[in-house]
Amino acid sequence: MVGAETRRFIGHLDVSLSARGESQSRIQAVRLRGIPLTAVYTSDLSRARVTGAIIGATHGLVPTAVPALREMDMGRWDGLTGAEIAERDRPAFEQWMARIGEFPFPDGESVGDLLARVWPAFMAIVAGHDAQAVAVVAHGGTNRAILCRALGVPLGRLLAFGQDYGALTVLETRDGAWRLRVLNESPG
């Protein structure tokens, strides 16, 4: 369809932020303007870096790119839609859908692999900013893995957390306990 954004498995592909994504980023930047952010961290993929720069600019902050915050490596499925994957690789796609928390993307990562990469990086950010507000601009799979680990949700329930493009999710920690304050707040 012309003009419609097609949901694809884009993983490690370094695609540019769309015009809609830039607009959503500006809306979130305005929404976060009153929050005293002390740092902005992003994945090293351009779509996250541009979003981080837009959010950081309203606070006078330059984002720090953290490669470990990349989206899950979707291997040979990168760039394909779910329908294309199901048509080309139905048995593997069905196994992946049935065992999301365990089954790795062909030639890519499993959710467990993703979490093993992302969680230490996320915790290093948290440890470096005790009791401070920071923005972490990452990706749907990355964010979901962090939410699962922080909230004690099994990785197989990863897709239970909505993560729309450009949406805001807020986690806070106090005395080692995590609390979900906002989940998937869309910029509209």
Biotite code that builds the C-alpha atoms (Angstrom):
import biotite.structure as struc

atoms = struc.array([
    struc.Atom([0.000, 0.000, 0.000], chain_id="A", res_id=1, res_name="MET", atom_name="CA", element="C"),
    struc.Atom([1.301, 3.424, -0.872], chain_id="A", res_id=2, res_name="VAL", atom_name="CA", element="C"),
    struc.Atom([1.857, 5.656, 2.148], chain_id="A", res_id=3, res_name="GLY", atom_name="CA", element="C"),
    struc.Atom([1.366, 2.923, 4.726], chain_id="A", res_id=4, res_name="ALA", atom_name="CA", element="C"),
    struc.Atom([4.203, 1.775, 6.956], chain_id="A", res_id=5, res_name="GLU", atom_name="CA", element="C"),
    struc.Atom([4.613, -1.989, 6.696], chain_id="A", res_id=6, res_name="THR", atom_name="CA", element="C"),
    struc.Atom([5.656, -3.764, 9.879], chain_id="A", res_id=7, res_name="ARG", atom_name="CA", element="C"),
    struc.Atom([8.812, -5.673, 9.116], chain_id="A", res_id=8, res_name="ARG", atom_name="CA", element="C"),
    struc.Atom([11.360, -7.619, 11.108], chain_id="A", res_id=9, res_name="PHE", atom_name="CA", element="C"),
    struc.Atom([14.094, -4.992, 10.808], chain_id="A", res_id=10, res_name="ILE", atom_name="CA", element="C"),
    struc.Atom([16.392, -6.041, 13.649], chain_id="A", res_id=11, res_name="GLY", atom_name="CA", element="C"),
    struc.Atom([19.976, -5.048, 12.915], chain_id="A", res_id=12, res_name="HIS", atom_name="CA", element="C"),
    struc.Atom([19.187, -3.384, 9.588], chain_id="A", res_id=13, res_name="LEU", atom_name="CA", element="C"),
    struc.Atom([20.218, 0.248, 9.871], chain_id="A", res_id=14, res_name="ASP", atom_name="CA", element="C"),
    struc.Atom([17.160, 1.860, 8.305], chain_id="A", res_id=15, res_name="VAL", atom_name="CA", element="C"),
    struc.Atom([16.564, 5.588, 8.565], chain_id="A", res_id=16, res_name="SER", atom_name="CA", element="C"),
    struc.Atom([13.932, 7.030, 10.848], chain_id="A", res_id=17, res_name="LEU", atom_name="CA", element="C"),
    struc.Atom([10.819, 7.746, 8.784], chain_id="A", res_id=18, res_name="SER", atom_name="CA", element="C"),
    struc.Atom([9.178, 11.174, 8.577], chain_id="A", res_id=19, res_name="ALA", atom_name="CA", element="C"),
    struc.Atom([6.430, 9.808, 10.832], chain_id="A", res_id=20, res_name="ARG", atom_name="CA", element="C"),
    struc.Atom([9.087, 8.586, 13.276], chain_id="A", res_id=21, res_name="GLY", atom_name="CA", element="C"),
    struc.Atom([10.681, 12.047, 13.349], chain_id="A", res_id=22, res_name="GLU", atom_name="CA", element="C"),
    struc.Atom([7.285, 13.583, 14.073], chain_id="A", res_id=23, res_name="SER", atom_name="CA", element="C"),
    struc.Atom([6.649, 11.058, 16.858], chain_id="A", res_id=24, res_name="GLN", atom_name="CA", element="C"),
    struc.Atom([10.097, 11.808, 18.296], chain_id="A", res_id=25, res_name="SER", atom_name="CA", element="C"),
    struc.Atom([9.347, 15.542, 18.383], chain_id="A", res_id=26, res_name="ARG", atom_name="CA", element="C"),
    struc.Atom([6.046, 14.854, 20.175], chain_id="A", res_id=27, res_name="ILE", atom_name="CA", element="C"),
    struc.Atom([7.821, 12.702, 22.773], chain_id="A", res_id=28, res_name="GLN", atom_name="CA", element="C"),
    struc.Atom([10.537, 15.360, 23.176], chain_id="A", res_id=29, res_name="ALA", atom_name="CA", element="C"),
    struc.Atom([7.862, 17.931, 24.024], chain_id="A", res_id=30, res_name="VAL", atom_name="CA", element="C"),
    struc.Atom([6.205, 15.445, 26.390], chain_id="A", res_id=31, res_name="ARG", atom_name="CA", element="C"),
    struc.Atom([9.541, 14.852, 28.159], chain_id="A", res_id=32, res_name="LEU", atom_name="CA", element="C"),
    struc.Atom([10.550, 18.528, 28.251], chain_id="A", res_id=33, res_name="ARG", atom_name="CA", element="C"),
    struc.Atom([9.557, 18.921, 31.915], chain_id="A", res_id=34, res_name="GLY", atom_name="CA", element="C"),
    struc.Atom([11.423, 15.789, 33.048], chain_id="A", res_id=35, res_name="ILE", atom_name="CA", element="C"),
    struc.Atom([14.920, 16.599, 34.377], chain_id="A", res_id=36, res_name="PRO", atom_name="CA", element="C"),
    struc.Atom([16.794, 14.126, 32.170], chain_id="A", res_id=37, res_name="LEU", atom_name="CA", element="C"),
    struc.Atom([20.483, 13.853, 32.965], chain_id="A", res_id=38, res_name="THR", atom_name="CA", element="C"),
    struc.Atom([21.463, 11.653, 30.000], chain_id="A", res_id=39, res_name="ALA", atom_name="CA", element="C"),
    struc.Atom([20.154, 10.068, 26.822], chain_id="A", res_id=40, res_name="VAL", atom_name="CA", element="C"),
    struc.Atom([21.364, 6.648, 25.665], chain_id="A", res_id=41, res_name="TYR", atom_name="CA", element="C"),
    struc.Atom([20.510, 5.047, 22.346], chain_id="A", res_id=42, res_name="THR", atom_name="CA", element="C"),
    struc.Atom([21.309, 1.965, 20.359], chain_id="A", res_id=43, res_name="SER", atom_name="CA", element="C"),
    struc.Atom([23.902, 2.583, 17.665], chain_id="A", res_id=44, res_name="ASP", atom_name="CA", element="C"),
    struc.Atom([21.363, 2.169, 14.862], chain_id="A", res_id=45, res_name="LEU", atom_name="CA", element="C"),
    struc.Atom([20.492, 5.431, 13.118], chain_id="A", res_id=46, res_name="SER", atom_name="CA", element="C"),
    struc.Atom([16.742, 5.280, 13.794], chain_id="A", res_id=47, res_name="ARG", atom_name="CA", element="C"),
    struc.Atom([17.415, 5.264, 17.543], chain_id="A", res_id=48, res_name="ALA", atom_name="CA", element="C"),
    struc.Atom([20.264, 7.789, 17.361], chain_id="A", res_id=49, res_name="ARG", atom_name="CA", element="C"),
    struc.Atom([18.097, 10.336, 15.499], chain_id="A", res_id=50, res_name="VAL", atom_name="CA", element="C"),
    struc.Atom([15.273, 9.876, 18.014], chain_id="A", res_id=51, res_name="THR", atom_name="CA", element="C"),
    struc.Atom([17.737, 10.283, 20.873], chain_id="A", res_id=52, res_name="GLY", atom_name="CA", element="C"),
    struc.Atom([19.148, 13.455, 19.324], chain_id="A", res_id=53, res_name="ALA", atom_name="CA", element="C"),
    struc.Atom([15.662, 14.958, 19.022], chain_id="A", res_id=54, res_name="ILE", atom_name="CA", element="C"),
    struc.Atom([14.817, 14.095, 22.642], chain_id="A", res_id=55, res_name="ILE", atom_name="CA", element="C"),
    struc.Atom([18.237, 15.134, 23.912], chain_id="A", res_id=56, res_name="GLY", atom_name="CA", element="C"),
    struc.Atom([18.138, 18.515, 22.161], chain_id="A", res_id=57, res_name="ALA", atom_name="CA", element="C"),
    struc.Atom([15.270, 19.726, 24.365], chain_id="A", res_id=58, res_name="THR", atom_name="CA", element="C"),
    struc.Atom([17.491, 19.067, 27.403], chain_id="A", res_id=59, res_name="HIS", atom_name="CA", element="C"),
    struc.Atom([20.807, 20.230, 25.961], chain_id="A", res_id=60, res_name="GLY", atom_name="CA", element="C"),
    struc.Atom([22.028, 16.606, 25.951], chain_id="A", res_id=61, res_name="LEU", atom_name="CA", element="C"),
    struc.Atom([24.014, 14.727, 23.320], chain_id="A", res_id=62, res_name="VAL", atom_name="CA", element="C"),
    struc.Atom([23.028, 11.044, 23.242], chain_id="A", res_id=63, res_name="PRO", atom_name="CA", element="C"),
    struc.Atom([25.503, 8.272, 23.937], chain_id="A", res_id=64, res_name="THR", atom_name="CA", element="C"),
    struc.Atom([25.246, 5.341, 21.513], chain_id="A", res_id=65, res_name="ALA", atom_name="CA", element="C"),
    struc.Atom([25.462, 1.915, 23.168], chain_id="A", res_id=66, res_name="VAL", atom_name="CA", element="C"),
    struc.Atom([25.766, -0.936, 20.617], chain_id="A", res_id=67, res_name="PRO", atom_name="CA", element="C"),
    struc.Atom([24.440, -3.486, 23.145], chain_id="A", res_id=68, res_name="ALA", atom_name="CA", element="C"),
    struc.Atom([21.048, -1.713, 23.005], chain_id="A", res_id=69, res_name="LEU", atom_name="CA", element="C"),
    struc.Atom([20.515, -2.782, 19.389], chain_id="A", res_id=70, res_name="ARG", atom_name="CA", element="C"),
    struc.Atom([17.374, -4.611, 18.387], chain_id="A", res_id=71, res_name="GLU", atom_name="CA", element="C"),
    struc.Atom([17.456, -8.400, 18.346], chain_id="A", res_id=72, res_name="MET", atom_name="CA", element="C"),
    struc.Atom([19.481, -9.870, 15.493], chain_id="A", res_id=73, res_name="ASP", atom_name="CA", element="C"),
    struc.Atom([16.787, -11.372, 13.279], chain_id="A", res_id=74, res_name="MET", atom_name="CA", element="C"),
    struc.Atom([19.268, -13.133, 11.038], chain_id="A", res_id=75, res_name="GLY", atom_name="CA", element="C"),
    struc.Atom([17.971, -14.152, 7.642], chain_id="A", res_id=76, res_name="ARG", atom_name="CA", element="C"),
    struc.Atom([14.528, -12.743, 8.487], chain_id="A", res_id=77, res_name="TRP", atom_name="CA", element="C"),
    struc.Atom([15.776, -9.148, 8.677], chain_id="A", res_id=78, res_name="ASP", atom_name="CA", element="C"),
    struc.Atom([13.760, -6.940, 6.338], chain_id="A", res_id=79, res_name="GLY", atom_name="CA", element="C"),
    struc.Atom([10.893, -9.384, 5.828], chain_id="A", res_id=80, res_name="LEU", atom_name="CA", element="C"),
    struc.Atom([7.251, -9.154, 6.899], chain_id="A", res_id=81, res_name="THR", atom_name="CA", element="C"),
    struc.Atom([5.644, -11.931, 8.936], chain_id="A", res_id=82, res_name="GLY", atom_name="CA", element="C"),
    struc.Atom([3.731, -13.034, 5.836], chain_id="A", res_id=83, res_name="ALA", atom_name="CA", element="C"),
    struc.Atom([6.925, -13.226, 3.774], chain_id="A", res_id=84, res_name="GLU", atom_name="CA", element="C"),
    struc.Atom([8.662, -15.261, 6.470], chain_id="A", res_id=85, res_name="ILE", atom_name="CA", element="C"),
    struc.Atom([5.696, -17.631, 6.818], chain_id="A", res_id=86, res_name="ALA", atom_name="CA", element="C"),
    struc.Atom([5.696, -18.156, 3.045], chain_id="A", res_id=87, res_name="GLU", atom_name="CA", element="C"),
    struc.Atom([9.465, -18.729, 2.740], chain_id="A", res_id=88, res_name="ARG", atom_name="CA", element="C"),
    struc.Atom([10.248, -20.511, 6.011], chain_id="A", res_id=89, res_name="ASP", atom_name="CA", element="C"),
    struc.Atom([6.951, -21.754, 7.493], chain_id="A", res_id=90, res_name="ARG", atom_name="CA", element="C"),
    struc.Atom([8.283, -24.529, 9.788], chain_id="A", res_id=91, res_name="PRO", atom_name="CA", element="C"),
    struc.Atom([10.881, -22.257, 11.415], chain_id="A", res_id=92, res_name="ALA", atom_name="CA", element="C"),
    struc.Atom([8.371, -19.388, 11.649], chain_id="A", res_id=93, res_name="PHE", atom_name="CA", element="C"),
    struc.Atom([5.822, -21.627, 13.379], chain_id="A", res_id=94, res_name="GLU", atom_name="CA", element="C"),
    struc.Atom([8.486, -22.883, 15.823], chain_id="A", res_id=95, res_name="GLN", atom_name="CA", element="C"),
    struc.Atom([9.554, -19.304, 16.553], chain_id="A", res_id=96, res_name="TRP", atom_name="CA", element="C"),
    struc.Atom([5.944, -18.178, 17.151], chain_id="A", res_id=97, res_name="MET", atom_name="CA", element="C"),
    struc.Atom([5.269, -21.162, 19.430], chain_id="A", res_id=98, res_name="ALA", atom_name="CA", element="C"),
    struc.Atom([8.487, -20.701, 21.438], chain_id="A", res_id=99, res_name="ARG", atom_name="CA", element="C"),
    struc.Atom([9.271, -16.979, 21.253], chain_id="A", res_id=100, res_name="ILE", atom_name="CA", element="C"),
    struc.Atom([11.296, -16.941, 24.434], chain_id="A", res_id=101, res_name="GLY", atom_name="CA", element="C"),
    struc.Atom([13.506, -19.851, 23.380], chain_id="A", res_id=102, res_name="GLU", atom_name="CA", element="C"),
    struc.Atom([13.716, -20.276, 19.621], chain_id="A", res_id=103, res_name="PHE", atom_name="CA", element="C"),
    struc.Atom([16.423, -18.176, 17.935], chain_id="A", res_id=104, res_name="PRO", atom_name="CA", element="C"),
    struc.Atom([15.881, -16.337, 14.698], chain_id="A", res_id=105, res_name="PHE", atom_name="CA", element="C"),
    struc.Atom([17.569, -18.415, 11.969], chain_id="A", res_id=106, res_name="PRO", atom_name="CA", element="C"),
    struc.Atom([21.161, -17.139, 11.756], chain_id="A", res_id=107, res_name="ASP", atom_name="CA", element="C"),
    struc.Atom([20.294, -14.610, 14.491], chain_id="A", res_id=108, res_name="GLY", atom_name="CA", element="C"),
    struc.Atom([19.612, -14.333, 18.225], chain_id="A", res_id=109, res_name="GLU", atom_name="CA", element="C"),
    struc.Atom([17.122, -15.830, 20.640], chain_id="A", res_id=110, res_name="SER", atom_name="CA", element="C"),
    struc.Atom([15.379, -13.652, 23.214], chain_id="A", res_id=111, res_name="VAL", atom_name="CA", element="C"),
    struc.Atom([17.744, -15.124, 25.805], chain_id="A", res_id=112, res_name="GLY", atom_name="CA", element="C"),
    struc.Atom([20.726, -14.033, 23.684], chain_id="A", res_id=113, res_name="ASP", atom_name="CA", element="C"),
    struc.Atom([19.214, -10.569, 23.389], chain_id="A", res_id=114, res_name="LEU", atom_name="CA", element="C"),
    struc.Atom([18.661, -10.299, 27.140], chain_id="A", res_id=115, res_name="LEU", atom_name="CA", element="C"),
    struc.Atom([22.215, -11.484, 27.879], chain_id="A", res_id=116, res_name="ALA", atom_name="CA", element="C"),
    struc.Atom([23.490, -8.614, 25.715], chain_id="A", res_id=117, res_name="ARG", atom_name="CA", element="C"),
    struc.Atom([21.019, -5.894, 26.716], chain_id="A", res_id=118, res_name="VAL", atom_name="CA", element="C"),
    struc.Atom([20.548, -6.347, 30.476], chain_id="A", res_id=119, res_name="TRP", atom_name="CA", element="C"),
    struc.Atom([24.172, -5.700, 31.536], chain_id="A", res_id=120, res_name="PRO", atom_name="CA", element="C"),
    struc.Atom([24.273, -2.551, 29.379], chain_id="A", res_id=121, res_name="ALA", atom_name="CA", element="C"),
    struc.Atom([20.964, -1.350, 30.803], chain_id="A", res_id=122, res_name="PHE", atom_name="CA", element="C"),
    struc.Atom([22.078, -2.006, 34.377], chain_id="A", res_id=123, res_name="MET", atom_name="CA", element="C"),
    struc.Atom([25.343, -0.129, 33.761], chain_id="A", res_id=124, res_name="ALA", atom_name="CA", element="C"),
    struc.Atom([23.283, 2.875, 32.641], chain_id="A", res_id=125, res_name="ILE", atom_name="CA", element="C"),
    struc.Atom([21.088, 2.602, 35.747], chain_id="A", res_id=126, res_name="VAL", atom_name="CA", element="C"),
    struc.Atom([24.116, 2.251, 38.044], chain_id="A", res_id=127, res_name="ALA", atom_name="CA", element="C"),
    struc.Atom([25.730, 5.316, 36.499], chain_id="A", res_id=128, res_name="GLY", atom_name="CA", element="C"),
    struc.Atom([22.701, 7.496, 37.210], chain_id="A", res_id=129, res_name="HIS", atom_name="CA", element="C"),
    struc.Atom([21.507, 6.605, 40.697], chain_id="A", res_id=130, res_name="ASP", atom_name="CA", element="C"),
    struc.Atom([18.170, 8.350, 41.407], chain_id="A", res_id=131, res_name="ALA", atom_name="CA", element="C"),
    struc.Atom([18.361, 10.321, 38.143], chain_id="A", res_id=132, res_name="GLN", atom_name="CA", element="C"),
    struc.Atom([16.038, 10.319, 35.143], chain_id="A", res_id=133, res_name="ALA", atom_name="CA", element="C"),
    struc.Atom([17.595, 9.117, 31.907], chain_id="A", res_id=134, res_name="VAL", atom_name="CA", element="C"),
    struc.Atom([16.154, 8.313, 28.502], chain_id="A", res_id=135, res_name="ALA", atom_name="CA", element="C"),
    struc.Atom([17.021, 5.015, 26.835], chain_id="A", res_id=136, res_name="VAL", atom_name="CA", element="C"),
    struc.Atom([16.037, 4.964, 23.162], chain_id="A", res_id=137, res_name="VAL", atom_name="CA", element="C"),
    struc.Atom([16.080, 1.403, 21.911], chain_id="A", res_id=138, res_name="ALA", atom_name="CA", element="C"),
    struc.Atom([13.810, -0.963, 19.989], chain_id="A", res_id=139, res_name="HIS", atom_name="CA", element="C"),
    struc.Atom([10.708, -3.075, 20.525], chain_id="A", res_id=140, res_name="GLY", atom_name="CA", element="C"),
    struc.Atom([12.493, -6.362, 21.235], chain_id="A", res_id=141, res_name="GLY", atom_name="CA", element="C"),
    struc.Atom([15.159, -4.678, 23.340], chain_id="A", res_id=142, res_name="THR", atom_name="CA", element="C"),
    struc.Atom([12.571, -2.810, 25.399], chain_id="A", res_id=143, res_name="ASN", atom_name="CA", element="C"),
    struc.Atom([10.444, -5.913, 25.856], chain_id="A", res_id=144, res_name="ARG", atom_name="CA", element="C"),
    struc.Atom([13.438, -7.975, 27.033], chain_id="A", res_id=145, res_name="ALA", atom_name="CA", element="C"),
    struc.Atom([14.297, -5.283, 29.585], chain_id="A", res_id=146, res_name="ILE", atom_name="CA", element="C"),
    struc.Atom([10.681, -5.199, 30.785], chain_id="A", res_id=147, res_name="LEU", atom_name="CA", element="C"),
    struc.Atom([10.556, -8.993, 31.144], chain_id="A", res_id=148, res_name="CYS", atom_name="CA", element="C"),
    struc.Atom([13.753, -9.074, 33.204], chain_id="A", res_id=149, res_name="ARG", atom_name="CA", element="C"),
    struc.Atom([12.908, -6.059, 35.365], chain_id="A", res_id=150, res_name="ALA", atom_name="CA", element="C"),
    struc.Atom([9.372, -7.222, 36.115], chain_id="A", res_id=151, res_name="LEU", atom_name="CA", element="C"),
    struc.Atom([10.068, -10.959, 36.434], chain_id="A", res_id=152, res_name="GLY", atom_name="CA", element="C"),
    struc.Atom([7.977, -11.906, 33.408], chain_id="A", res_id=153, res_name="VAL", atom_name="CA", element="C"),
    struc.Atom([9.013, -15.080, 31.539], chain_id="A", res_id=154, res_name="PRO", atom_name="CA", element="C"),
    struc.Atom([10.704, -14.340, 28.211], chain_id="A", res_id=155, res_name="LEU", atom_name="CA", element="C"),
    struc.Atom([8.042, -16.390, 26.439], chain_id="A", res_id=156, res_name="GLY", atom_name="CA", element="C"),
    struc.Atom([5.578, -13.616, 27.356], chain_id="A", res_id=157, res_name="ARG", atom_name="CA", element="C"),
    struc.Atom([7.722, -11.012, 25.581], chain_id="A", res_id=158, res_name="LEU", atom_name="CA", element="C"),
    struc.Atom([4.992, -10.007, 23.143], chain_id="A", res_id=159, res_name="LEU", atom_name="CA", element="C"),
    struc.Atom([2.539, -9.322, 25.983], chain_id="A", res_id=160, res_name="ALA", atom_name="CA", element="C"),
    struc.Atom([4.131, -5.880, 26.259], chain_id="A", res_id=161, res_name="PHE", atom_name="CA", element="C"),
    struc.Atom([2.990, -3.469, 23.574], chain_id="A", res_id=162, res_name="GLY", atom_name="CA", element="C"),
    struc.Atom([5.847, -1.542, 21.991], chain_id="A", res_id=163, res_name="GLN", atom_name="CA", element="C"),
    struc.Atom([4.554, 0.637, 19.178], chain_id="A", res_id=164, res_name="ASP", atom_name="CA", element="C"),
    struc.Atom([6.899, 2.752, 17.105], chain_id="A", res_id=165, res_name="TYR", atom_name="CA", element="C"),
    struc.Atom([7.721, 5.999, 18.905], chain_id="A", res_id=166, res_name="GLY", atom_name="CA", element="C"),
    struc.Atom([5.917, 5.010, 22.108], chain_id="A", res_id=167, res_name="ALA", atom_name="CA", element="C"),
    struc.Atom([7.041, 5.918, 25.624], chain_id="A", res_id=168, res_name="LEU", atom_name="CA", element="C"),
    struc.Atom([7.561, 3.370, 28.390], chain_id="A", res_id=169, res_name="THR", atom_name="CA", element="C"),
    struc.Atom([8.743, 4.440, 31.843], chain_id="A", res_id=170, res_name="VAL", atom_name="CA", element="C"),
    struc.Atom([10.439, 2.119, 34.345], chain_id="A", res_id=171, res_name="LEU", atom_name="CA", element="C"),
    struc.Atom([11.690, 3.278, 37.704], chain_id="A", res_id=172, res_name="GLU", atom_name="CA", element="C"),
    struc.Atom([13.719, 1.550, 40.345], chain_id="A", res_id=173, res_name="THR", atom_name="CA", element="C"),
    struc.Atom([13.784, 2.165, 44.067], chain_id="A", res_id=174, res_name="ARG", atom_name="CA", element="C"),
    struc.Atom([15.726, 0.094, 46.529], chain_id="A", res_id=175, res_name="ASP", atom_name="CA", element="C"),
    struc.Atom([16.319, -2.559, 43.874], chain_id="A", res_id=176, res_name="GLY", atom_name="CA", element="C"),
    struc.Atom([12.629, -2.986, 43.024], chain_id="A", res_id=177, res_name="ALA", atom_name="CA", element="C"),
    struc.Atom([11.314, -2.137, 39.561], chain_id="A", res_id=178, res_name="TRP", atom_name="CA", element="C"),
    struc.Atom([8.021, -0.404, 38.914], chain_id="A", res_id=179, res_name="ARG", atom_name="CA", element="C"),
    struc.Atom([6.364, 0.088, 35.537], chain_id="A", res_id=180, res_name="LEU", atom_name="CA", element="C"),
    struc.Atom([5.012, 3.657, 35.486], chain_id="A", res_id=181, res_name="ARG", atom_name="CA", element="C"),
    struc.Atom([4.005, 4.022, 31.827], chain_id="A", res_id=182, res_name="VAL", atom_name="CA", element="C"),
    struc.Atom([3.654, 1.342, 29.144], chain_id="A", res_id=183, res_name="LEU", atom_name="CA", element="C"),
    struc.Atom([3.622, 2.016, 25.419], chain_id="A", res_id=184, res_name="ASN", atom_name="CA", element="C"),
    struc.Atom([2.230, 5.555, 25.522], chain_id="A", res_id=185, res_name="GLU", atom_name="CA", element="C"),
    struc.Atom([1.833, 6.415, 21.868], chain_id="A", res_id=186, res_name="SER", atom_name="CA", element="C"),
    struc.Atom([2.636, 9.906, 20.573], chain_id="A", res_id=187, res_name="PRO", atom_name="CA", element="C"),
    struc.Atom([-0.483, 9.741, 18.427], chain_id="A", res_id=188, res_name="GLY", atom_name="CA", element="C"),
])
